[in-house]
Structures are given as structure tokens and as C-alpha cells.
Amino acid sequence: MSVATCSGGAQTPTLLIILLEKGSEVSTRPQPPESPGRGPAWWRRRPAALAAAAVAGVAVTAVVAVVAGGGGGRSGDSAGRSSSTTAGGGVASGGDGSTGPGGSSPAASGPGATAAPTGGAPGGTGPSATTGTRPGSPAAGGPGLASRRFGTPGIYVVAGDGTGEQRLTPTQGEYQTPVWSPDGTRLAFAARRLDNTDVYVIGADGKGERRLTTDPGEDFDPAWSPDGRRIAFTGRRGGNADIYVVDAGGGGERRLTDSPDEEFGAVWSPDGTRLAYTRSIGSGASAIWTVGPDGAGARAMVSSPGQNLGPVWSPDGTRLAFVSTRPGNSDVFVAAADGSNARAVTSDPGEDLSPAWSPDGRRLAYISQRNADRDIHVVDADGRNDHPVAANRSEEATPVWSPDGARIAFVSDRDGIRHIYAVAADGSALRRLSPGPGPDFDPRWKP
């Protein structure tokens, strides 16, 4: 399969968010938070882990946010590098200037990253990065992603054809998990500054940054409510992780969970009446719980031996997709919104992770490790028609559908270093989107 370089073209501009990380080459690979085996220990280190692990997926016909991790780079890369870009929209991306607290990485060991070829895209072609200047307003419309990359730290936007990269945030700090507001006018993200990780909001034009949390504990993993008025997040305060909610304009902070267990990764139901999250219940086990936005009605939805984690609501709110180890290895499951009728969508002996719903709720994209590598697969929500997409002798991660369901954005190291790519759902029209030297992670589309 050929890869189209991002040299512009007549297509709807998309915005991507990319996190850049300055660091040295490492021999770790990104692991999605849904990955069984990451477990409570991984989440206890989550603020540091986010500096080196992929956290989310990407879709291309809307704006996406991506988080890059790891180090990795090439001779000559340095903070403050800048070069020209071509027209055609923008992608958002973010990064930090260090490897995170303690410099540790939770990612599993794997083949070391190799230097990216000079020039950005494979073969030395493609758009060049623009990381030295603060952007103006990103191009209107289209998708976007967020990731981290070796280079100038910050959150960036880029067009869906990979051109017009612009930085939204200052270079100070370590940036994590940027997510778009439902109306696409703002971004929420976590940033580590002055040895503390807090949740922030910034305008899509890079203006009006506001710090929402100020507790000495670590606050991360922001998630917008469907009406854009509140943001849920995970806060580590008093020794363990819990779910909190804060007003998007600041104030009104409320703690939703309060147990001795680790509770993390909250996602809002489409109607905004419930939040689903993962709860660690000891002995390496975890369950899917839900709670109301006022903290009332917390209850277990999916609980079985082993790990059940990483819940994702279907677009119509009637189902939950998640990862479970109940078969003895990790598979993707789908259950009714009340937790009933859970059934396996995948059944391969390999590890299946990171489910992402198509906008019409008929299919799921996910990561499967079946032949030593991790590839993107697409499967019908009833488990039929499972097939690989853009399979390659490389590591893929964090698939995300574009808002129109036409493309899937994802992270891949097929160039020797992790970048953001997009591919049609049938596996055609593979294109690299992130223009800089990388590595890039955690894509998110702009609504």
C-alpha cells in the first residue's frame, strides 16, 4: 500500500492536535490505557506515563487531538526549530520539554525507535514543521488531532492534509491529553507546570488559557460534558485516584467518587446523565462503573474475573464497548448501557485493545496484536466482518474515526518513529498527517 505524502490538495481541512516532547531516543512503544496489564500501578504513575504513552485515537474529517510520547528524534532537532508550512488547514498538537515526573515510562519494552528521515514524511518528502511561532486562528472546519513530539513543547493544530501546523500553547510545561469541546471552540488539556499537573482550557485560536484546578494533587484526563458546560477529570488527591467534575469556566468543583479503590478514565454518556469509568477492585481486577454528574447513583455495570476497563459509549448511548480479560486474554466486548448482555466482539488469541465507535454506531475500530505487531482492525458491532486496516510490519495505536466515518486516524511507527496517519475505513488512501519530526501520539478530531 502506498502512502500519500501531505503536500496539500483539494480536501476539507482538518485540525489535529499534536503534543511534542523533547528527549532522547528510547526503546519503548506506546500502550493504550485500556491495555490489560497496565493495571493500577500504571494509573498510579499516570501523570508521568502520559509523557510517554499514547492515550487516544484519531479521526480525520473533524478536528483531532494527539499526544506523543517517548523521545526519539534525529540529529539537528532542537526546541525552537521552525520552518515554512504550506496552506490547507491546520492540526493541533502538543508536547513537553521533558519525560515527565521521574522520567519514567510505563510503556512495554519493544523494538527501539529509529531516527526519522530528514524532511518529515517518508523518503524525506512532505510538509515541514512550524513550531517556532505562536499561531493565529486555525483554519475553519475539518478534523484535528493532538500528540506529543520531539521538539518544541506545546499543543499544535494541523490541517487534515498535514499542512499548516500551528502551536496553540506556550512552550513551558508538559502537556497531556488535549480534547476538543463539543462545539470545537476550546480545548481542555492537562499540563504539568511548577511540579504539579492541573487541568486547563484554551481557545481554539490559542487565546484565553484558563487553569481550572489548583489542588496540589495530580489532575488529568479531562473529558467534556456533551453540553460543554462541565469537564470531568481524574484527580489523585489523598493517596488514590477519583473522578471529579469542574465547570468549564472555572469553579464548581465536585468530587463524584470516594472509595479506597482507584477510579479513573471517566467518559460522559451522550445525554450527559451518566459517566462511565474504570474502578480498580484489587488483586489485579477492575470493573466498569457509572455515576451521575452529581455523584449520586454509583453502581457497577460490568464486573467479572480479571480486568474490565476502558469504557466507550456508543454514539446513541445505548451500548458500552470495553476491553475485558475474562476469556484469558484481552478482547473487545460490547454490553447494553446498563451492563447487561455483554458479549465478545473479538475472539482472537492475540491482545485486542482500544475500541472506538464509528459515528453511526455500526462498527468498531480497535488495536489487535496478532502477528507480533499491533494493527488497526475494523469489526461490525455484532462481531462480524473483522478485518485489518492498513496492516504493516509496525506498531499502530489509538484509532479514532473522523466525524463523517470516512477515515480513521491512528499512530504508527512505520516510518521508524511514531507519527499520525489517516486511512479510509476500507484500508485505502493511507496518508501521513503529522508533519514534524515526531514522535506524535493521541489524535483527536475537532467536532
Secondary structure per residue as TSV (DSSP state, phi and psi in degrees):
chain	resnum	aa	ss	phi	psi
A	1	M	-	360.0	130.3
A	2	S	-	-82.9	154.2
A	3	V	-	-112.5	124.0
A	4	A	B	-80.9	129.3
A	5	T	-	-78.9	155.7
A	6	C	-	-89.6	80.0
A	7	S	-	-107.0	22.5
A	8	G	-	95.4	-173.7
A	9	G	-	143.8	164.3
A	10	A	S	-83.0	87.0
A	11	Q	S	-148.0	162.5
A	12	T	-	-62.0	127.0
A	13	P	-	-66.0	142.9
A	14	T	-	-123.5	151.5
A	15	L	-	-111.4	133.7
A	16	L	E	-120.7	151.5
A	17	I	E	-114.2	128.3
A	18	I	E	-130.0	130.0
A	19	L	E	-95.8	130.9
A	20	L	E	-104.0	138.9
A	21	E	E	-126.5	131.2
A	22	K	-	-92.8	127.5
A	23	G	-	-179.5	-176.3
A	24	S	-	-99.0	167.2
A	25	E	-	-62.8	139.5
A	26	V	-	-130.2	166.1
A	27	S	-	-113.3	42.5
A	28	T	B	-118.0	156.2
A	29	R	-	-118.8	150.2
A	30	P	-	-66.1	144.8
A	31	Q	-	-128.0	130.4
A	32	P	-	-69.1	151.7
A	33	P	T	-64.1	-20.0
A	34	E	T	-75.0	-7.5
A	35	S	-	-65.7	118.4
A	36	P	T	-59.3	142.7
A	37	G	T	101.7	-21.4
A	38	R	-	-69.1	-47.5
A	39	G	H	57.9	-172.2
A	40	P	H	-57.6	-36.8
A	41	A	H	-62.2	-38.5
A	42	W	H	-62.8	-43.1
A	43	W	H	-74.1	-25.9
A	44	R	H	-64.6	-25.8
A	45	R	T	-102.6	13.8
A	46	R	H	-54.0	-44.6
A	47	P	H	-55.8	-42.0
A	48	A	H	-71.5	-37.6
A	49	A	H	-62.5	-35.2
A	50	L	T	-65.3	-16.0
A	51	A	T	-76.3	-10.3
A	52	A	T	-138.1	-2.2
A	53	A	S	-121.4	145.0
A	54	A	-	-70.6	143.1
A	55	V	-	-123.3	-19.1
A	56	A	-	-154.0	-179.1
A	57	G	-	-110.0	179.8
A	58	V	B	-137.1	145.7
A	59	A	-	-130.6	154.2
A	60	V	S	-102.9	-18.0
A	61	T	S	-92.8	16.5
A	62	A	S	-140.6	-178.6
A	63	V	-	-84.1	140.2
A	64	V	E	-125.2	151.0
A	65	A	E	-114.6	140.1
A	66	V	E	-132.2	141.9
A	67	V	B	-115.1	124.3
A	68	A	-	-103.7	151.8
A	69	G	-	-142.2	-178.8
A	70	G	S	92.6	-38.5
A	71	G	-	79.8	-139.5
A	72	G	-	80.4	139.4
A	73	G	-	177.7	-154.4
A	74	R	-	-151.4	164.6
A	75	S	T	-61.0	132.5
A	76	G	T	99.7	-15.9
A	77	D	-	-73.8	139.9
A	78	S	-	-157.4	160.0
A	79	A	T	-61.0	141.8
A	80	G	T	88.1	2.6
A	81	R	-	-64.0	148.3
A	82	S	B	-149.2	150.7
A	83	S	-	-157.6	177.5
A	84	S	-	-77.0	158.6
A	85	T	-	-128.5	164.4
A	86	T	-	-100.6	164.1
A	87	A	S	-76.5	165.0
A	88	G	S	132.3	25.1
A	89	G	-	105.6	-171.2
A	90	G	E	-149.6	154.4
A	91	V	E	-117.2	143.6
A	92	A	E	-97.9	138.5
A	93	S	E	-149.0	159.5
A	94	G	E	-140.7	164.3
A	95	G	E	-164.1	177.3
A	96	D	E	-135.3	172.2
A	97	G	S	-101.5	12.7
A	98	S	S	-153.1	179.7
A	99	T	S	-90.7	6.3
A	100	G	-	97.1	175.0
A	101	P	G	-55.2	122.8
A	102	G	G	76.6	-7.5
A	103	G	G	67.1	17.1
A	104	S	-	-86.6	157.5
A	105	S	-	-134.7	132.4
A	106	P	-	-86.6	-5.3
A	107	A	S	-65.1	148.6
A	108	A	-	-70.7	151.3
A	109	S	B	-65.8	150.8
A	110	G	-	-169.6	-176.9
A	111	P	S	-55.2	140.6
A	112	G	-	-69.3	150.5
A	113	A	-	-73.5	144.2
A	114	T	-	-109.0	163.2
A	115	A	-	-65.5	142.1
A	116	A	-	-79.0	146.8
A	117	P	-	-66.6	143.3
A	118	T	T	-60.8	134.8
A	119	G	T	115.5	-7.0
A	120	G	S	97.9	-78.4
A	121	A	S	-85.0	168.2
A	122	P	G	-52.7	138.8
A	123	G	G	77.1	10.6
A	124	G	G	81.2	14.6
A	125	T	-	-114.4	170.5
A	126	G	S	112.3	178.3
A	127	P	-	-72.6	150.6
A	128	S	-	-95.9	161.4
A	129	A	-	-80.2	152.6
A	130	T	B	-128.2	99.4
A	131	T	-	-121.8	2.0
A	132	G	S	-95.2	-11.0
A	133	T	S	-126.4	151.4
A	134	R	-	-77.9	138.1
A	135	P	-	-81.2	165.9
A	136	G	-	-88.6	-158.0
A	137	S	-	-69.9	132.1
A	138	P	-	-68.2	163.4
A	139	A	-	-60.5	146.5
A	140	A	S	-77.0	146.8
A	141	G	S	75.4	172.2
A	142	G	S	83.7	171.4
A	143	P	-	-86.2	179.2
A	144	G	-	-162.6	164.4
A	145	L	-	-135.7	170.7
A	146	A	-	-136.3	141.7
A	147	S	-	-159.6	173.7
A	148	R	-	-110.5	148.3
A	149	R	-	-148.3	154.0
A	150	F	S	-63.7	124.2
A	151	G	S	145.6	-151.1
A	152	T	S	-70.4	126.0
A	153	P	-	-67.9	150.0
A	154	G	S	147.6	174.1
A	155	I	E	-101.4	135.4
A	156	Y	E	-124.9	157.2
A	157	V	E	-121.6	150.2
A	158	V	E	-149.0	154.2
A	159	A	-	-73.1	162.9
A	160	G	T	-66.4	-15.4
A	161	D	T	-96.7	7.5
A	162	G	S	88.4	4.9
A	163	T	-	-103.3	167.8
A	164	G	-	70.5	35.5
A	165	E	-	-61.4	135.8
A	166	Q	E	-139.2	143.5
A	167	R	E	-91.7	135.5
A	168	L	-	-99.1	-27.3
A	169	T	S	-116.0	162.1
A	170	P	-	-63.8	166.2
A	171	T	S	-81.8	-15.2
A	172	Q	S	-74.4	137.1
A	173	G	S	104.3	174.7
A	174	E	E	-114.4	124.0
A	175	Y	E	-104.8	140.0
A	176	Q	E	-138.8	144.8
A	177	T	E	43.1	60.6
A	178	P	E	-70.1	138.9
A	179	V	E	-138.0	141.4
A	180	W	E	-79.9	145.4
A	181	S	-	-68.5	158.1
A	182	P	T	-56.4	-31.7
A	183	D	T	-92.6	1.3
A	184	G	S	73.6	12.6
A	185	T	S	-94.6	-13.9
A	186	R	E	-140.6	163.0
A	187	L	E	-127.1	135.7
A	188	A	E	-103.8	146.2
A	189	F	E	-158.1	164.6
A	190	A	E	-104.4	141.4
A	191	A	E	-139.2	137.8
A	192	R	E	-99.2	112.9
A	193	R	E	-135.7	140.4
A	194	L	T	53.2	43.4
A	195	D	T	63.1	27.4
A	196	N	E	-144.8	139.1
A	197	T	E	-101.6	124.5
A	198	D	E	-133.1	168.8
A	199	V	E	-96.2	135.7
A	200	Y	E	-128.7	162.1
A	201	V	E	-130.0	142.7
A	202	I	E	-142.2	150.6
A	203	G	E	-69.8	156.9
A	204	A	T	-64.4	-15.7
A	205	D	T	-95.0	6.7
A	206	G	S	84.2	8.5
A	207	K	-	-109.9	161.4
A	208	G	-	73.0	34.7
A	209	E	-	-61.7	136.0
A	210	R	E	-135.7	132.4
A	211	R	E	-86.7	125.3
A	212	L	-	-97.4	-28.3
A	213	T	-	-121.8	147.0
A	214	T	-	-134.9	6.3
A	215	D	-	-65.5	146.5
A	216	P	S	-62.9	-18.1
A	217	G	S	-73.2	176.2
A	218	E	E	-90.3	125.3
A	219	D	E	-118.3	129.6
A	220	F	E	-157.8	-179.0
A	221	D	E	60.4	54.5
A	222	P	E	-68.4	148.0
A	223	A	E	-144.9	123.1
A	224	W	E	-74.8	142.6
A	225	S	-	-71.7	154.7
A	226	P	T	-58.0	-28.6
A	227	D	T	-88.5	0.1
A	228	G	S	73.6	10.1
A	229	R	S	-92.8	-22.4
A	230	R	E	-134.8	160.3
A	231	I	E	-131.6	122.9
A	232	A	E	-86.8	150.7
A	233	F	E	-155.8	165.1
A	234	T	E	-96.4	129.7
A	235	G	E	-122.9	129.9
A	236	R	E	-100.2	98.1
A	237	R	E	-135.1	129.3
A	238	G	T	75.5	20.6
A	239	G	T	109.0	-25.0
A	240	N	E	-140.2	167.3
A	241	A	E	-88.0	137.9
A	242	D	E	-136.4	168.4
A	243	I	E	-96.3	133.1
A	244	Y	E	-127.4	163.2
A	245	V	E	-133.0	141.9
A	246	V	E	-137.0	149.8
A	247	D	E	-64.0	141.7
A	248	A	T	-64.8	-22.9
A	249	G	T	-93.0	1.8
A	250	G	S	103.3	146.3
A	251	G	-	86.2	176.0
A	252	G	-	67.2	27.3
A	253	E	-	-67.5	138.4
A	254	R	E	-139.8	136.4
A	255	R	E	-89.4	126.1
A	256	L	-	-97.0	-30.7
A	257	T	-	-123.0	148.6
A	258	D	-	-154.2	82.2
A	259	S	S	-137.4	167.3
A	260	P	S	-74.4	-5.1
A	261	D	S	-87.6	165.8
A	262	E	-	-82.9	125.6
A	263	E	E	-126.6	127.6
A	264	F	E	-158.3	167.9
A	265	G	E	69.2	45.5
A	266	A	E	-70.8	140.1
A	267	V	E	-132.9	136.8
A	268	W	E	-79.4	142.6
A	269	S	-	-68.5	153.1
A	270	P	T	-57.8	-27.5
A	271	D	T	-91.6	0.2
A	272	G	S	74.8	11.5
A	273	T	S	-93.5	-15.4
A	274	R	-	-141.8	156.1
A	275	L	E	-122.9	129.5
A	276	A	E	-97.9	144.1
A	277	Y	E	-154.6	169.3
A	278	T	E	-98.2	135.1
A	279	R	E	-122.7	120.2
A	280	S	E	-74.7	127.9
A	281	I	E	-117.1	21.6
A	282	G	E	89.4	160.8
A	283	S	T	55.1	33.9
A	284	G	T	75.9	8.9
A	285	A	E	-101.6	157.2
A	286	S	E	-150.0	158.2
A	287	A	E	-136.7	159.8
A	288	I	E	-94.3	123.8
A	289	W	E	-119.4	163.0
A	290	T	E	-132.4	158.4
A	291	V	E	-150.5	153.1
A	292	G	-	-75.6	159.9
A	293	P	T	-67.8	-9.5
A	294	D	T	-99.9	4.4
A	295	G	S	88.9	-0.1
A	296	A	-	-91.1	155.4
A	297	G	-	73.2	29.5
A	298	A	-	-65.5	131.2
A	299	R	E	-155.7	152.6
A	300	A	E	-75.0	132.7
A	301	M	E	-105.0	-42.1
A	302	V	E	-134.0	117.0
A	303	S	-	-143.4	125.0
A	304	S	-	-155.2	166.4
A	305	P	S	-55.3	142.3
A	306	G	S	91.6	-153.1
A	307	Q	B	-106.5	134.8
A	308	N	E	-130.3	115.3
A	309	L	E	-156.7	170.0
A	310	G	E	68.2	50.5
A	311	P	E	-66.9	144.8
A	312	V	E	-138.2	122.5
A	313	W	E	-72.9	142.3
A	314	S	-	-68.7	157.4
A	315	P	T	-56.5	-31.3
A	316	D	T	-92.4	1.0
A	317	G	S	76.2	8.0
A	318	T	S	-92.0	-11.6
A	319	R	E	-139.5	159.7
A	320	L	E	-124.7	129.5
A	321	A	E	-99.1	146.0
A	322	F	E	-160.5	173.8
A	323	V	E	-107.7	136.9
A	324	S	E	-137.0	144.9
A	325	T	-	-101.1	13.5
A	326	R	T	-60.3	-27.9
A	327	P	T	-76.1	-6.6
A	328	G	S	109.1	-17.9
A	329	N	S	-140.0	172.1
A	330	S	-	-82.8	127.0
A	331	D	E	-130.6	161.2
A	332	V	E	-86.7	131.6
A	333	F	E	-120.8	157.8
A	334	V	E	-129.8	134.6
A	335	A	E	-131.5	161.8
A	336	A	E	-64.3	161.3
A	337	A	T	-60.2	-24.0
A	338	D	T	-89.8	6.3
A	339	G	S	90.8	-5.2
A	340	S	-	-82.6	165.9
A	341	N	S	56.0	39.8
A	342	A	-	-68.4	131.9
A	343	R	E	-143.0	150.2
A	344	A	E	-75.6	131.9
A	345	V	S	-93.8	-29.0
A	346	T	-	-120.2	154.4
A	347	S	-	-144.7	16.1
A	348	D	-	-72.7	147.1
A	349	P	S	-63.0	-16.9
A	350	G	S	-73.2	175.4
A	351	E	E	-87.9	124.0
A	352	D	E	-113.8	129.8
A	353	L	E	-142.2	168.3
A	354	S	E	56.2	56.7
A	355	P	E	-67.4	144.9
A	356	A	E	-140.5	124.7
A	357	W	E	-73.6	141.3
A	358	S	-	-71.5	154.8
A	359	P	T	-57.7	-28.4
A	360	D	T	-89.0	-0.4
A	361	G	S	73.1	10.9
A	362	R	S	-93.6	-21.0
A	363	R	E	-135.6	164.7
A	364	L	E	-129.5	134.4
A	365	A	E	-96.5	147.1
A	366	Y	E	-158.2	170.4
A	367	I	E	-99.8	132.4
A	368	S	E	-128.5	132.9
A	369	Q	E	-109.0	95.8
A	370	R	S	-119.3	-26.2
A	371	N	S	-130.3	48.0
A	372	A	S	76.8	-27.2
A	373	D	S	-103.9	165.9
A	374	R	E	-105.9	123.0
A	375	D	E	-121.8	157.9
A	376	I	E	-80.1	130.6
A	377	H	E	-121.8	155.7
A	378	V	E	-126.0	137.1
A	379	V	E	-141.6	146.7
A	380	D	E	-63.7	152.4
A	381	A	T	-63.8	-16.2
A	382	D	T	-94.9	5.9
A	383	G	S	95.0	-2.4
A	384	R	-	-90.2	163.7
A	385	N	S	57.9	43.9
A	386	D	-	-75.0	128.4
A	387	H	E	-153.7	149.7
A	388	P	E	-74.9	153.4
A	389	V	E	-127.4	124.5
A	390	A	S	57.5	39.3
A	391	A	-	-60.2	141.5
A	392	N	-	-158.2	155.9
A	393	R	S	-76.3	67.0
A	394	S	S	-155.6	-179.4
A	395	E	B	-104.9	120.5
A	396	E	E	-106.8	155.3
A	397	A	E	-155.3	161.0
A	398	T	E	49.8	64.6
A	399	P	E	-71.2	142.7
A	400	V	E	-143.8	132.0
A	401	W	E	-79.8	145.3
A	402	S	-	-70.4	156.1
A	403	P	T	-57.2	-28.7
A	404	D	T	-91.1	-0.3
A	405	G	S	75.6	7.3
A	406	A	S	-82.7	-29.2
A	407	R	E	-135.4	162.3
A	408	I	E	-125.8	126.3
A	409	A	E	-96.2	149.8
A	410	F	E	-162.2	169.1
A	411	V	E	-100.2	138.2
A	412	S	E	-147.2	146.1
A	413	D	-	-106.5	27.8
A	414	R	T	-63.8	-17.7
A	415	D	T	-86.7	-2.7
A	416	G	S	99.5	-10.0
A	417	I	S	-148.7	151.8
A	418	R	-	-75.2	128.2
A	419	H	E	-135.7	169.2
A	420	I	E	-95.5	131.0
A	421	Y	E	-124.3	163.6
A	422	A	E	-134.6	147.3
A	423	V	E	-144.2	148.7
A	424	A	E	-66.0	154.4
A	425	A	T	-62.1	-20.0
A	426	D	T	-91.4	3.9
A	427	G	S	94.3	-1.2
A	428	S	-	-92.1	173.4
A	429	A	S	56.2	45.8
A	430	L	-	-67.2	132.6
A	431	R	E	-144.6	136.0
A	432	R	E	-81.6	133.9
A	433	L	-	-106.1	-38.8
A	434	S	-	-79.3	122.4
A	435	P	-	-87.7	-17.7
A	436	G	S	-83.7	-171.3
A	437	P	S	-73.5	-18.2
A	438	G	S	78.0	-179.0
A	439	P	-	-78.2	155.1
A	440	D	-	-123.4	146.2
A	441	F	-	-145.5	170.8
A	442	D	-	55.4	63.0
A	443	P	-	-71.8	148.7
A	444	R	-	-143.9	135.2
A	445	W	B	-85.8	145.6
A	446	K	-	-77.3	134.4
A	447	P	-	-61.2	360.0
